[in-house]
């Protein structure tokens, strides 16, 4: 049986609407077990629900099972990070390029997760870069913010719906020391 | 050699037949790979129009607006067409000659090697805004936000394709880049140049400096094998190393394109590498993966070797 000590958990973090549930769905063996509830603030564009506890699914590879956990995006459920971080080998941190808060969100998530485990590895995926609202997004500014927290975290533009893009984030995570 | 697409609008069947015969006549030049089609929009390299025909006249107007070279059928007198022209009575061979002449006139000449090195040195200087122009197509490099922007996908593709073929460019530092008209076609600088340059065998070797990346390059790739190579190159280059180490493990043309793209994007820190280079830290991390069963399994799933 896999235990926490096996480091067989991969976490997906990021603010509300950044694409965590979608990303897990794109690579998991089965649809994730979700804890979706209607957004208390009302719909955000097309998004009407949000994850309140976690998303969970698995990826079976040979004799191994990778447990995929999606952390809830809302700040008030941040206590779940404390529960889920131990035993994970890395975090795929997804950030929404169309949000004005992307730099603050990056800083908040990196501070919070590194506070729980300073050795945690990150691969950062920037989503929604193709949207008109993302026209003012600066990749270099985000890189600057990330560098303040962790010197070598990869930052890549991804489409959370694309298994290939999410696999690339995991691939770079495995390459990180 | 890249194929040339020729569109025709308002031409009679006899003219179209002669246009279609050109490919068989050509043994050299651009017309060897000519594709002839009915005008259906701006996706062509050259258009032959009959301006006396309403449809032809409309196609001519659109072609001029988009900078697509046009050959006019009939007496060119009265038209603002000073280059080669066609008449319906000409033989297919004369059509071929006129089309080759028009393509030569429209396409910027191939740049000699010394011009290329000037191009690379201009592109790798760290001015915040740079315009790269090939014919009527333009792409802007914005080093402040890390993106390459083109007004349209067609412009981005045209510039990328021209880079791939080694055509000449105008590179100019500009004061400002406008976001007017929305995002257009936007991709990271390193992604744009890597895709434009990979596959070229004549790029300068990047062996004259020690090399370290300041950030992971944002290169998106559809081909799994190439993606793995880029991932591996990125990981190695993030630690301090000499470029010769990259050349030892990867195809030279790939490393040239990768390093040059990262230099253009301003992702390299040569000072840092010079000061504290530590080749040992650049060793492949695949051994580390093997130490963990779960990571090795993930690596196999992702196609990492």
Interface residues (C-beta under 8 A of the other chain):
Chain A: X6 X7 X8 X59 X61 X62 X63 X64 X66 X89 X129 X130 X131 X132 X134 X135 X136 X137 X138 X139 X140 X141 X143 X147 X152 X153 X154 X155 X156 X157 X158 X164 X165 X167 X168 X170 X171 X172 X174 X175 X176 X177
Chain B: X143 X144 X145 X146 X147 X179 X182 X183 X186 X187 X188 X191 X214 X215 X216 X218 X220 X221 X222 X224 X227 X228 X231 X232 X234 X235 X238 X239 X285 X288 X289 X292 X293 X294 X295 X297 X298 X299 X300 X301 X302 X304
